[in-house]
Amino acid sequence: MKEMKIVTFGELMMRLCPSMHQRLIQTGNLEVSFGGAEANVAVGLSQLGDDAYFVTVLPEDERGDAAENELRRYGVKTDYVFRSEHRMGLYFLEAGYSQRPSKVIYDRAGSAFSSLSSTMFDWREIMSGASWFHVSGITPALGDHVADAVMEAVRHARREGMTVSLDLNYRKKLWSREKAGEVLSGLLEHVDVLVSNEEDIESVFGIKAEGADIETGKLAADDYRQVAESMMRKFPSLGLVAITLRESLSASDNVWSAVAWDGKQFHRSRKYDIHVLDRVGGGDAFSAGLIYGLVREQPVEEALEFAVAASCLKHAVRGDFPLIRPDEVHALLATGGSGRIQR
C-alpha cells in the first residue's frame, strides 16, 4: 500500500534519565535521548511504514543537530524542522520500579519551541498532500501563542479535508484544569479523532467513569462507554473517541487495554499483562498504531487491536520512541505474546 503522508506538530525535548532505575539524587550518570508526544507518534508511524513529517522548532546548535539527526535516524521527515537561538527543552525522568512511581521533572521554559512565532509555519505548504494531522494537548499548554499556532494548524487541516486527531494528554504541571478545558474545548470543535487515557477526560472535562478507581487500578471497560458517548455529544465534530486503560498494579506491572466508541458501536480490545521496561511513550505508540490502522481504512475494531498491541510492545522498548515494526505487532496479535525468541 502507498505510504500515507501524516503531519505531527509539537516539541522534541532532550530526555535525561538515570540508568538502572536509580534516583536522581544518587546517580553519577544520565542517559541522554530524545522524546516528545508528537515526535514519538511521528517515529512510530515512520517505523510502521508511513510518510511521517514532524513540525517543530529546535535550537540552532549541536543539541538541535543531535535531535534532528535522531528523528532522521528513524525515518521521520524533517523538512519542516525550524531553528531558533533559544535553548533546548529538557525533561528528567526518574523511572519507577515496583511500588515506587516514576517521576518527571520538566525544564522547558524559554525553549526554542515554546518561543516559536506563528509566522514560521506555512501550513498550506506543510500539509500539501497530507491525509492526517496529529497534535496533543501538551503543545497548546506551552503558551497562548503556541495554542494559537495549534488552532491555525487544525483549522487549515480541516479546510483541506484532512483527518485531525488530538491526544488529550493533560499535564497538570503545565497548566490548570480550567485553562486546559477552555483551550482544548476550542480545539475539539475541529477534531475528528480523540485519544485519551483513563483519567484525562475526567481531569479536564469532569466526565467520570462510574465505578472506576484510578488509584487502585480497578478499571472496567464498560464504565468508559458513557464517557466516550458524553464527549461525542459535547463535541459533535468527533467521529471516534478512543480511551486507553492502564490498570496499574505497580510501577513495574500493568494491565493494558483500550476501548473506542464510533457513534454506533462500543469496541473493547483484549487485555495484556505487561512487565514494564519503560512506560513513557506508551500512549503515543497507541496513537501511532490507531492512526496507522485508520488511514488504511481498517474497521475500528481492527485498528484498536493493532494500536493496543503496538503500545503493549512499546513498554518493552527503552526510550520514548516506539520502535515497533508491523510484523512484530501482527505476531503479538497472533500469538498473544509468549516472548519466544525469533530466529
Secondary structure as GFF3:
##gff-version 3
##sequence-region A 1 343
A	DSSP	beta_strand	5	9	.	.	.	ID=ss1
A	DSSP	beta_strand	13	18	.	.	.	ID=ss2
A	DSSP	three_ten_helix	19	21	.	.	.	ID=ss3
A	DSSP	beta_strand	30	35	.	.	.	ID=ss4
A	DSSP	alpha_helix	37	48	.	.	.	ID=ss5
A	DSSP	beta_strand	51	59	.	.	.	ID=ss6
A	DSSP	alpha_helix	62	73	.	.	.	ID=ss7
A	DSSP	beta_strand	81	84	.	.	.	ID=ss8
A	DSSP	beta_strand	90	94	.	.	.	ID=ss9
A	DSSP	beta_strand	103	107	.	.	.	ID=ss10
A	DSSP	three_ten_helix	118	120	.	.	.	ID=ss11
A	DSSP	alpha_helix	123	126	.	.	.	ID=ss12
A	DSSP	beta_strand	132	136	.	.	.	ID=ss13
A	DSSP	three_ten_helix	139	142	.	.	.	ID=ss14
A	DSSP	alpha_helix	144	159	.	.	.	ID=ss15
A	DSSP	beta_strand	163	167	.	.	.	ID=ss16
A	DSSP	alpha_helix	177	188	.	.	.	ID=ss17
A	DSSP	beta_strand	193	196	.	.	.	ID=ss18
A	DSSP	alpha_helix	200	205	.	.	.	ID=ss19
A	DSSP	three_ten_helix	221	224	.	.	.	ID=ss20
A	DSSP	alpha_helix	225	234	.	.	.	ID=ss21
A	DSSP	beta_strand	240	248	.	.	.	ID=ss22
A	DSSP	beta_strand	253	261	.	.	.	ID=ss23
A	DSSP	beta_strand	266	268	.	.	.	ID=ss24
A	DSSP	beta_strand	272	275	.	.	.	ID=ss25
A	DSSP	alpha_helix	282	295	.	.	.	ID=ss26
A	DSSP	alpha_helix	300	314	.	.	.	ID=ss27
A	DSSP	alpha_helix	326	335	.	.	.	ID=ss28
###
